[in-house]
Amino acid sequence: MHVNSVHERIIARPVREVFADLVAMGTPADRIWPAPKLPFVRSAGAMTVGATTERHGPIRAVLQGYVPDATICWRADLPFLQGTHAFEVQPVGPDRTQVRHVLDARVAWWFAPLWRLQVASAHDRILEALLTRLAEA
């Protein structure tokens, strides 16, 4: 099953501030991750393509793409889920930033019912709450 999920919002903050909060996600400086029961954790240090990792619940991914003040893209290659999820930011005016999260993945046939019944709605709730916290940070 193919999954394509997009969440976006205009945030009334400058790109650099918004991007800094996205980079800090999963670190001790995280101000925006909204799901303490399903923590987002990333490896310490600078964001390094091919080396920086992240995890939340059973999802494990490695940093596939990183463009400062523009894009953070993670790649998961798991038996039940293969694909990417990315945050993209761009200025849309003075101190206004468009934030977009795109999940593009293939879900294994045996995981598809669980995705549809539980994971998809939790994913959507977490992303919307994250964007709200990003706007309020």
DSSP file (Angstrom, degrees, kcal/mol; ACC not computed):
  #  RESIDUE AA STRUCTURE BP1 BP2  ACC     N-H-->O    O-->H-N    N-H-->O    O-->H-N    TCO  KAPPA ALPHA  PHI   PSI    X-CA   Y-CA   Z-CA
    1    1 A M              0   0    0      0, 0.0   106,-3.4     0, 0.0     2,-0.4   0.000 360.0 360.0 360.0 135.1    0.0    0.0    0.0
    2    2 A H  E     -A  106   0A   0    104,-0.2     2,-0.5     2,-0.0   104,-0.2  -0.767 360.0-162.7 -92.3 135.7    1.3    3.5   -0.9
    3    3 A V  E     +A  105   0A   0    102,-3.4   102,-2.6    -2,-0.4     2,-0.4  -0.979  13.9 171.4-119.7 125.2    1.0    6.2    1.7
    4    4 A N  E     +A  104   0A   0     -2,-0.5     2,-0.4   100,-0.2   100,-0.2  -0.955   9.0 170.7-132.1 115.0    1.2    9.9    0.8
    5    5 A S  E     -A  103   0A   0     98,-2.3    98,-2.9    -2,-0.4     2,-0.4  -0.989   9.1-172.6-129.7 129.6    0.4   12.3    3.6
    6    6 A V  E     +A  102   0A   0     -2,-0.4     2,-0.4    96,-0.2    96,-0.2  -0.984   5.8 176.8-126.1 130.9    0.9   16.1    3.5
    7    7 A H  E     +A  101   0A   0     94,-2.3    94,-3.3    -2,-0.4     2,-0.3  -0.998  13.1 167.9-127.8 133.9    0.5   18.5    6.3
    8    8 A E  E     +A  100   0A   0     -2,-0.4     2,-0.3    92,-0.2    92,-0.2  -0.992   9.2 170.9-147.9 156.3    1.3   22.2    5.9
    9    9 A R  E     -A   99   0A   0     90,-2.2    90,-3.0    -2,-0.3     2,-0.5  -0.984  34.2-117.6-159.4 149.7    0.8   25.5    7.7
   10   10 A I  E     -A   98   0A   0     -2,-0.3     2,-0.4    88,-0.2    88,-0.2  -0.841  33.4-159.5 -89.8 126.8    1.9   29.1    7.5
   11   11 A I  E     -A   97   0A   0     86,-3.4    86,-2.8    -2,-0.5     2,-2.1  -0.917  19.1-133.5-111.2 131.6    3.8   30.0   10.7
   12   12 A A  S    S+     0   0    0     -2,-0.4    84,-0.2    84,-0.2    86,-0.0  -0.408  77.4  89.1 -84.4  63.0    4.1   33.6   11.8
   13   13 A R  S    S-     0   0    0     -2,-2.1    -2,-0.2    84,-0.1   122,-0.0  -0.972  85.7 -88.6-150.4 155.2    7.8   33.2   12.6
   14   14 A P     >  -     0   0    0      0, 0.0     4,-2.2     0, 0.0     3,-0.3  -0.316  37.8-114.3 -67.0 152.1   11.0   33.6   10.5
   15   15 A V  H  > S+     0   0    0      1,-0.2     4,-3.2    81,-0.2     5,-0.3   0.894 113.5  55.4 -51.7 -47.4   12.4   30.6    8.6
   16   16 A R  H  > S+     0   0    0      1,-0.2     4,-2.2     2,-0.2    -1,-0.2   0.896 109.4  46.0 -59.3 -41.8   15.6   30.4   10.7
   17   17 A E  H  > S+     0   0    0     -3,-0.3     4,-1.9     2,-0.2    -1,-0.2   0.932 114.9  47.0 -65.8 -45.5   13.6   30.1   13.9
   18   18 A V  H  X S+     0   0    0     -4,-2.2     4,-1.8     1,-0.2    -2,-0.2   0.934 113.5  47.8 -62.0 -47.2   11.2   27.6   12.6
   19   19 A F  H  X S+     0   0    0     -4,-3.2     4,-2.6     1,-0.2    -1,-0.2   0.885 107.6  56.2 -63.9 -38.6   14.0   25.5   11.0
   20   20 A A  H  X S+     0   0    0     -4,-2.2     4,-2.0    -5,-0.3    -1,-0.2   0.897 107.0  49.8 -60.4 -40.4   16.0   25.6   14.3
   21   21 A D  H  X S+     0   0    0     -4,-1.9     4,-0.7     2,-0.2    10,-0.3   0.882 110.4  50.0 -66.0 -37.1   13.0   24.2   16.1
   22   22 A L  H >< S+     0   0    0     -4,-1.8     3,-0.6     1,-0.2    -2,-0.2   0.900 110.8  49.2 -66.8 -40.3   12.7   21.4   13.6
   23   23 A V  H 3< S+     0   0    0     -4,-2.6    -2,-0.2     1,-0.2    -1,-0.2   0.870 109.3  53.0 -65.3 -36.6   16.5   20.6   13.9
   24   24 A A  H >< S+     0   0    0     -4,-2.0     3,-2.2    -5,-0.2     6,-0.3   0.623  80.6 120.0 -75.5 -12.5   16.2   20.5   17.7
   25   25 A M  T << S+     0   0    0     -4,-0.7    16,-0.0    -3,-0.6    -3,-0.0  -0.300  78.7  19.1 -57.4 131.0   13.3   18.0   17.5
   26   26 A G  T 3  S+     0   0    0      1,-0.4    16,-1.7    15,-0.1    -1,-0.3   0.482 108.4  96.3  87.5   3.1   14.3   14.8   19.4
   27   27 A T  S X  S-     0   0    0     -3,-2.2     3,-2.0    14,-0.2    -1,-0.4  -0.651  95.6 -94.4-112.9 173.3   17.1   16.5   21.3
   28   28 A P  T 3  S+     0   0    0      0, 0.0    -3,-0.1     0, 0.0    -4,-0.1   0.739 125.6  58.9 -60.1 -20.4   17.1   17.9   24.9
   29   29 A A  T 3  S+     0   0    0     -5,-0.2    -5,-0.1    -4,-0.0     2,-0.1   0.373  76.3 133.4 -88.5   4.9   16.3   21.3   23.3
   30   30 A D    <   +     0   0    0     -3,-2.0    -5,-0.1    -6,-0.3    -8,-0.1  -0.357  21.4 165.5 -61.8 126.2   13.1   20.0   21.7
   31   31 A R        +     0   0    0    -10,-0.3    -1,-0.2    -2,-0.1   -10,-0.1   0.397  69.1  46.7-115.7  -2.6   10.2   22.5   22.2
   32   32 A I        +     0   0    0    -11,-0.3   101,-0.2   102,-0.0   102,-0.2   0.650  66.7 111.4-122.5 -17.2    7.7   21.1   19.6
   33   33 A W        -     0   0    0      1,-0.2    94,-0.1     7,-0.1    93,-0.0  -0.475  44.6-168.8 -67.3 122.9    7.3   17.3   19.7
   34   34 A P        +     0   0    0      0, 0.0    -1,-0.2     0, 0.0    93,-0.0   0.405  60.8  75.3 -96.8   3.0    3.8   16.8   21.1
   35   35 A A    >   +     0   0    0      3,-0.2     3,-1.7     1,-0.2    -2,-0.0  -0.697  44.0 170.2-122.0  80.5    3.6   13.1   21.8
   36   36 A P  T 3  S+     0   0    0      0, 0.0    -1,-0.2     0, 0.0    -3,-0.0   0.780  81.0  59.2 -62.1 -25.9    5.5   12.2   25.0
   37   37 A K  T 3  S+     0   0    0      1,-0.3    -2,-0.1     2,-0.0     0, 0.0   0.678 116.1  35.2 -75.2 -15.1    4.1    8.6   25.0
   38   38 A L  S <  S-     0   0    0     -3,-1.7    -1,-0.3    18,-0.0    -3,-0.2  -0.612  94.1-160.2-132.1  70.5    5.7    8.2   21.6
   39   39 A P        -     0   0    0      0, 0.0     2,-0.6     0, 0.0    18,-0.5  -0.163  12.9-137.7 -62.7 146.1    8.9   10.2   21.9
   40   40 A F  E     -B   56   0A   0     16,-0.2     2,-0.4   -13,-0.1    16,-0.2  -0.912  29.3-179.4 -98.0 122.9   10.9   11.4   18.9
   41   41 A V  E     -B   55   0A   0     14,-2.9    14,-2.5    -2,-0.6     2,-0.3  -0.988   8.0-175.1-129.1 131.9   14.6   10.8   19.5
   42   42 A R  E     -B   54   0A   0    -16,-1.7    12,-0.3    -2,-0.4    10,-0.1  -0.906  35.7 -92.4-123.4 158.1   17.4   11.7   17.2
   43   43 A S        -     0   0    0     10,-2.5     9,-0.0    -2,-0.3     8,-0.0  -0.284  50.4-100.8 -65.3 151.1   21.1   11.0   17.6
   44   44 A A  S    S+     0   0    0      3,-0.0    -1,-0.1     8,-0.0     2,-0.1  -0.228  77.2  35.6 -71.2 159.1   23.2   13.7   19.2
   45   45 A G  S    S-     0   0    0      2,-0.1     3,-0.1     7,-0.1     0, 0.0  -0.367  97.6 -17.4  98.6-173.9   25.4   16.2   17.3
   46   46 A A  S    S-     0   0    0      1,-0.1     2,-0.6    -2,-0.1    -3,-0.0  -0.259  75.5 -95.4 -66.3 153.0   25.2   18.0   14.0
   47   47 A M        +     0   0    0      5,-0.1     2,-0.5     4,-0.1    -1,-0.1  -0.611  50.8 179.9 -71.2 117.6   22.8   16.9   11.3
   48   48 A T    >>  -     0   0    0     -2,-0.6     4,-2.7    -3,-0.1     3,-2.2  -0.971  29.1-121.9-128.9 116.7   24.9   14.6    9.0
   49   49 A V  T 34 S+     0   0    0     -2,-0.5    15,-0.2     1,-0.3    17,-0.0  -0.298  98.7  12.8 -56.3 132.3   23.4   12.9    6.0
   50   50 A G  T 34 S+     0   0    0     13,-3.0    -1,-0.3     2,-0.2    14,-0.1   0.273 129.9  54.0  84.9 -11.5   23.8    9.2    6.2
   51   51 A A  T <4 S+     0   0    0     -3,-2.2     2,-0.2    12,-0.1    -2,-0.2   0.708  80.1  85.4-122.7 -40.0   24.8    9.3    9.9
   52   52 A T     <  -     0   0    0     -4,-2.7    11,-2.9    11,-0.1     2,-0.3  -0.495  61.5-166.8 -70.9 132.6   22.2   11.1   11.9
   53   53 A T  E     - C   0  62A   0      9,-0.2   -10,-2.5    -2,-0.2     2,-0.3  -0.802  10.9-166.9-119.1 160.8   19.4    8.8   13.0
   54   54 A E  E     -BC  42  61A   0      7,-2.3     7,-2.5    -2,-0.3     2,-0.3  -0.978   3.7-175.1-141.3 155.7   15.9    9.2   14.4
   55   55 A R  E     +BC  41  60A   0    -14,-2.5   -14,-2.9    -2,-0.3     2,-0.3  -0.993  12.2 173.1-149.6 147.3   13.4    7.0   16.0
   56   56 A H  E >  S-BC  40  59A   0      3,-1.7     3,-1.8    -2,-0.3   -16,-0.2  -0.858  72.4 -38.6-152.1 119.3    9.8    7.2   17.3
   57   57 A G  T 3  S-     0   0    0    -18,-0.5    -1,-0.1    -2,-0.3   -19,-0.0  -0.432 126.9 -20.7  59.1-135.6    8.1    4.1   18.4
   58   58 A P  T 3  S+     0   0    0      0, 0.0     2,-0.4     0, 0.0    -1,-0.3   0.536 113.7 106.2 -80.7  -4.3    9.1    1.2   16.0
   59   59 A I  E <   +C   56   0A   0     -3,-1.8    -3,-1.7    19,-0.0     2,-0.4  -0.618  45.0 179.0 -81.2 129.6   10.1    3.7   13.3
   60   60 A R  E     +C   55   0A   0     -2,-0.4    17,-0.4    -5,-0.2     2,-0.3  -0.995   8.5 166.9-127.7 135.4   13.8    4.0   12.7
   61   61 A A  E     -C   54   0A   0     -7,-2.5    -7,-2.3    -2,-0.4     2,-0.3  -0.962  26.0-138.2-146.9 162.2   15.2    6.3   10.0
   62   62 A V  E     -CD  53  75A   0     13,-2.3    13,-2.9    -2,-0.3     2,-0.4  -0.912  38.7 -96.1-120.8 149.5   18.4    7.9    8.8
   63   63 A L  E     + D   0  74A   0    -11,-2.9   -13,-3.0    -2,-0.3    11,-0.3  -0.508  43.4 171.4 -67.5 119.2   18.9   11.4    7.5
   64   64 A Q  E     +     0   0A   0      9,-3.0     2,-0.3    -2,-0.4    10,-0.2   0.751  64.0  16.0 -99.6 -31.9   18.7   11.3    3.8
   65   65 A G  E     + D   0  73A   0      8,-1.9     8,-2.9   -17,-0.0     2,-0.3  -0.999  57.1 175.1-147.8 142.4   18.7   15.0    2.9
   66   66 A Y  E     + D   0  72A   0     -2,-0.3     6,-0.2     6,-0.2   -17,-0.1  -0.898   5.7 169.4-152.4 117.2   19.5   18.2    4.7
   67   67 A V  E >>  - D   0  71A   0      4,-2.5     4,-2.3    -2,-0.3     3,-2.0  -0.964  42.9-114.7-126.7 111.9   19.6   21.7    3.4
   68   68 A P  T 34 S+     0   0    0      0, 0.0   -52,-0.1     0, 0.0     4,-0.1  -0.128  96.9   3.8 -50.9 136.7   19.9   24.4    6.2
   69   69 A D  T 34 S+     0   0    0      1,-0.1     3,-0.1   -53,-0.1   -50,-0.1   0.696 135.0  53.8  60.4  22.7   16.8   26.6    6.5
   70   70 A A  T <4 S+     0   0    0     -3,-2.0    19,-2.9     1,-0.2     2,-0.4   0.490 102.2  12.1-143.3 -56.1   15.0   24.5    3.8
   71   71 A T  E  <  -DE  67  88A   0     -4,-2.3    -4,-2.5    17,-0.2     2,-0.4  -0.993  32.4-178.3-145.6 140.0   14.7   20.7    4.1
   72   72 A I  E     -DE  66  87A   0     15,-2.2    15,-2.6    -2,-0.4     2,-0.5  -0.975  21.3-177.3-129.6 120.2   15.2   17.8    6.5
   73   73 A C  E     -DE  65  86A   0     -8,-2.9    -9,-3.0    -2,-0.4    -8,-1.9  -0.978   7.1-166.3-127.1 126.1   14.4   14.4    5.0
   74   74 A W  E     -DE  63  85A   0     11,-2.8    11,-1.9    -2,-0.5     2,-0.4  -0.846   6.8-152.6-108.5 144.1   14.5   11.1    6.8
   75   75 A R  E     -DE  62  84A   0    -13,-2.9   -13,-2.3    -2,-0.3     2,-0.4  -0.975   5.9-165.9-120.7 129.2   14.5    7.6    5.1
   76   76 A A  E     - E   0  83A   0      7,-3.0     7,-2.4    -2,-0.4     2,-0.3  -0.940   9.3-179.2-110.9 132.7   13.1    4.5    6.7
   77   77 A D  E     + E   0  82A   0     -2,-0.4     5,-0.2   -17,-0.4    -2,-0.0  -0.706  29.4 146.3-129.1  79.3   13.9    1.0    5.3
   78   78 A L        -     0   0    0      3,-2.8     3,-0.3    -2,-0.3    -2,-0.1  -0.721  61.9-109.0-113.1 161.2   12.0   -1.3    7.6
   79   79 A P  S    S+     0   0    0      0, 0.0     3,-0.1     0, 0.0    -1,-0.1   0.821 120.3  33.1 -59.5 -29.1   10.3   -4.6    6.8
   80   80 A F  S    S+     0   0    0      1,-0.3    28,-2.0    27,-0.1     2,-0.3   0.564 126.8  30.6-104.7 -10.7    6.9   -3.0    7.3
   81   81 A L  E     + F   0 107A   0     -3,-0.3    -3,-2.8    26,-0.2     2,-0.4  -0.952  56.1 176.6-153.8 127.4    7.5    0.6    6.0
   82   82 A Q  E     +EF  77 106A   0     24,-2.4    24,-3.0    -2,-0.3     2,-0.3  -0.989  42.0  62.0-134.1 125.3    9.9    1.9    3.4
   83   83 A G  E     -EF  76 105A   0     -7,-2.4    -7,-3.0    -2,-0.4     2,-0.3  -0.994  68.6 -69.4 159.3-160.6   10.0    5.6    2.3
   84   84 A T  E     -EF  75 104A   0     20,-2.5    20,-2.9    -2,-0.3     2,-0.4  -0.883  17.5-164.5-128.3 155.6   10.7    9.1    3.4
   85   85 A H  E     -EF  74 103A   0    -11,-1.9   -11,-2.8    -2,-0.3     2,-0.3  -0.985  23.2-179.3-136.2 137.3    9.2   11.8    5.6
   86   86 A A  E     -EF  73 102A   0     16,-2.2    16,-2.3    -2,-0.4     2,-0.5  -0.963  26.5-144.4-139.5 148.4   10.4   15.3    5.2
   87   87 A F  E     -EF  72 101A   0    -15,-2.6   -15,-2.2    -2,-0.3     2,-0.4  -0.957  22.0-173.0-107.3 131.2   10.0   18.8    6.6
   88   88 A E  E     -EF  71 100A   0     12,-2.9    12,-2.6    -2,-0.5     2,-0.4  -0.987   1.4-173.9-124.4 134.5   10.3   21.6    4.0
   89   89 A V  E     + F   0  99A   0    -19,-2.9    10,-0.2    -2,-0.4     8,-0.0  -0.963   8.0 167.0-127.7 147.0   10.3   25.3    5.0
   90   90 A Q  E     - F   0  98A   0      8,-1.6     8,-3.1    -2,-0.4     2,-0.1  -0.976  37.9-105.3-154.6 145.7   10.2   28.4    2.8
   91   91 A P  E     + F   0  97A   0      0, 0.0     6,-0.3     0, 0.0    -2,-0.0  -0.443  28.6 177.6 -70.0 143.1    9.6   32.1    3.5
   92   92 A V  E     -     0   0A   0      4,-2.4     5,-0.2     1,-0.5   -82,-0.0   0.087  67.9 -29.1-130.0  20.4    6.3   33.5    2.4
   93   93 A G  E >  S- F   0  96A   0      3,-0.6     3,-1.9     0, 0.0    -1,-0.5  -0.844 100.7 -32.4 151.5 175.0    6.7   37.0    3.6
   94   94 A P  T 3  S-     0   0    0      0, 0.0     3,-0.1     0, 0.0     0, 0.0  -0.410 130.1 -10.6 -60.3 122.4    8.4   38.9    6.3
   95   95 A D  T 3  S+     0   0    0     -2,-0.2     2,-0.4     1,-0.2     0, 0.0   0.808 111.7 115.9  56.6  33.0    8.6   36.7    9.4
   96   96 A R  E <   - F   0  93A   0     -3,-1.9    -4,-2.4   -84,-0.2    -3,-0.6  -1.000  42.3-173.0-133.1 135.4    6.2   34.2    7.8
   97   97 A T  E     -AF  11  91A   0    -86,-2.8   -86,-3.4    -2,-0.4     2,-0.6  -0.986  19.9-141.4-132.6 132.4    7.2   30.6    6.9
   98   98 A Q  E     -AF  10  90A   0     -8,-3.1    -8,-1.6    -2,-0.4     2,-0.5  -0.831  22.4-165.4 -88.8 126.9    5.4   27.9    5.1
   99   99 A V  E     -AF   9  89A   0    -90,-3.0   -90,-2.2    -2,-0.6     2,-0.4  -0.954   7.5-178.2-114.0 130.3    6.1   24.5    6.8
  100  100 A R  E     -AF   8  88A   0    -12,-2.6   -12,-2.9    -2,-0.5     2,-0.5  -0.995  12.1-164.2-130.2 133.6    5.2   21.3    4.9
  101  101 A H  E     -AF   7  87A   0    -94,-3.3   -94,-2.3    -2,-0.4     2,-0.5  -0.978  11.7-171.3-114.4 128.0    5.6   17.7    6.1
  102  102 A V  E     -AF   6  86A   0    -16,-2.3   -16,-2.2    -2,-0.5     2,-0.5  -0.977   9.1-168.9-124.3 122.9    5.4   15.1    3.5
  103  103 A L  E     +AF   5  85A   0    -98,-2.9   -98,-2.3    -2,-0.5     2,-0.4  -0.954  11.1 172.8-106.3 123.9    5.3   11.3    4.2
  104  104 A D  E     +AF   4  84A   0    -20,-2.9   -20,-2.5    -2,-0.5     2,-0.3  -0.916  23.0 136.5-134.0 105.0    5.8    9.2    1.1
  105  105 A A  E     -AF   3  83A   0   -102,-2.6  -102,-3.4    -2,-0.4     2,-0.5  -0.945  50.4-124.2-148.7 162.4    6.1    5.5    1.8
  106  106 A R  E     -AF   2  82A   0    -24,-3.0   -24,-2.4    -2,-0.3     2,-0.4  -0.956  27.1-154.6-108.6 131.3    5.2    1.9    0.9
  107  107 A V  E     - F   0  81A   0   -106,-3.4   -26,-0.2    -2,-0.5     5,-0.1  -0.901  24.4-109.0-108.1 133.9    3.5   -0.1    3.7
  108  108 A A    >>  -     0   0    0    -28,-2.0     4,-1.5    -2,-0.4     3,-1.3  -0.244  29.1-114.9 -59.2 148.1    3.8   -3.9    3.7
  109  109 A W  T 34 S+     0   0    0      1,-0.3     3,-0.2     2,-0.2    -1,-0.1   0.853 116.7  51.1 -53.5 -38.9    0.5   -5.7    3.0
  110  110 A W  T 34 S+     0   0    0      1,-0.2     4,-0.3     2,-0.2    -1,-0.3   0.694 112.4  45.9 -76.7 -18.1    0.4   -7.2    6.4
  111  111 A F  T <> S+     0   0    0     -3,-1.3     4,-2.5     1,-0.1    -1,-0.2   0.613  90.3  86.6 -94.7 -15.8    0.9   -3.8    8.1
  112  112 A A  H  X S+     0   0    0     -4,-1.5     4,-2.7     1,-0.2     5,-0.2   0.878  86.1  50.9 -56.3 -44.9   -1.6   -1.9    5.9
  113  113 A P  H  > S+     0   0    0      0, 0.0     4,-2.5     0, 0.0    -1,-0.2   0.923 112.5  47.0 -61.4 -41.0   -4.7   -2.8    8.1
  114  114 A L  H  >>S+     0   0    0     -4,-0.3     4,-2.5     2,-0.2     5,-1.8   0.903 111.4  52.3 -64.7 -40.2   -2.9   -1.5   11.2
  115  115 A W  I  <>S+     0   0    0     -4,-2.5     5,-3.0     3,-0.2     6,-0.3   0.956 113.8  42.6 -58.4 -50.6   -1.8    1.6    9.3
  116  116 A R  I  <5S+     0   0    0     -4,-2.7    -2,-0.2     1,-0.2    -1,-0.2   0.882 120.3  41.1 -65.4 -38.9   -5.4    2.4    8.3
  117  117 A L  I  <5S-     0   0    0     -4,-2.5    -1,-0.2    -5,-0.2    -2,-0.2   0.799 137.1  -5.7 -83.2 -29.7   -7.0    1.6   11.6
  118  118 A Q  I  X5S+     0   0    0     -4,-2.5     4,-1.7    -5,-0.2    -3,-0.2   0.682 122.0  54.1-132.5 -49.1   -4.5    3.1   14.0
  119  119 A V  I  ><S+     0   0    0     -5,-1.8     4,-3.1     1,-0.2     5,-0.2   0.908 102.4  55.4 -70.2 -43.8   -1.3    4.6   12.7
  120  120 A A  H  ><S+     0   0    0     -5,-3.0     4,-2.4    -6,-0.2    -1,-0.2   0.919 111.3  43.7 -58.7 -46.4   -2.6    7.0   10.1
  121  121 A S  H  > S+     0   0    0     -6,-0.3     4,-2.4     2,-0.2    -1,-0.2   0.893 114.8  49.3 -68.5 -37.9   -4.9    8.9   12.5
  122  122 A A  H  X S+     0   0    0     -4,-1.7     4,-2.6     2,-0.2     5,-0.2   0.921 111.0  51.0 -64.3 -42.7   -2.2    9.0   15.2
  123  123 A H  H  X S+     0   0    0     -4,-3.1     4,-2.5     1,-0.2    -2,-0.2   0.935 111.4  47.5 -57.9 -47.4    0.3   10.3   12.6
  124  124 A D  H  X S+     0   0    0     -4,-2.4     4,-2.4    -5,-0.2     5,-0.2   0.916 112.4  48.9 -63.3 -43.5   -2.1   13.0   11.5
  125  125 A R  H  X S+     0   0    0     -4,-2.4     4,-2.4     1,-0.2     5,-0.2   0.922 112.4  48.4 -61.8 -44.4   -2.9   14.1   15.1
  126  126 A I  H  X S+     0   0    0     -4,-2.6     4,-2.6     2,-0.2    -2,-0.2   0.922 112.2  48.6 -63.3 -44.3    0.8   14.3   16.0
  127  127 A L  H  X S+     0   0    0     -4,-2.5     4,-2.4    -5,-0.2    -2,-0.2   0.918 112.4  47.4 -64.1 -43.3    1.6   16.3   12.9
  128  128 A E  H  X S+     0   0    0     -4,-2.4     4,-1.9     2,-0.2    -1,-0.2   0.906 114.0  47.5 -65.3 -40.2   -1.2   18.8   13.4
  129  129 A A  H  X S+     0   0    0     -4,-2.4     4,-2.6    -5,-0.2    -2,-0.2   0.889 110.6  52.9 -66.3 -38.5   -0.2   19.2   17.1
  130  130 A L  H  X S+     0   0    0     -4,-2.6     4,-2.5     2,-0.2    -2,-0.2   0.924 108.9  48.7 -62.1 -44.5    3.4   19.6   16.1
  131  131 A L  H  X S+     0   0    0     -4,-2.4     4,-2.0     2,-0.2    -1,-0.2   0.881 111.1  51.1 -64.8 -36.9    2.6   22.4   13.7
  132  132 A T  H  X S+     0   0    0     -4,-1.9     4,-1.7     2,-0.2    -2,-0.2   0.933 111.6  46.6 -63.5 -45.4    0.5   24.1   16.4
  133  133 A R  H  X S+     0   0    0     -4,-2.6     4,-1.4     1,-0.2    -2,-0.2   0.872 110.0  54.2 -65.6 -35.5    3.4   23.9   18.8
  134  134 A L  H  < S+     0   0    0     -4,-2.5    -1,-0.2     1,-0.2    -2,-0.2   0.892 109.3  48.3 -63.5 -39.3    5.7   25.2   16.2
  135  135 A A  H  < S+     0   0    0     -4,-2.0    -1,-0.2     1,-0.2    -2,-0.2   0.830 116.5  43.1 -69.0 -31.8    3.4   28.2   15.6
  136  136 A E  H  <        0   0    0     -4,-1.7    -1,-0.2     1,-0.2    -2,-0.2   0.594 360.0 360.0 -90.8 -12.1    3.2   28.9   19.4
  137  137 A A     <        0   0    0     -4,-1.4    -1,-0.2    -3,-0.2    -2,-0.1   0.504 360.0 360.0 -63.5 360.0    6.9   28.3   20.2
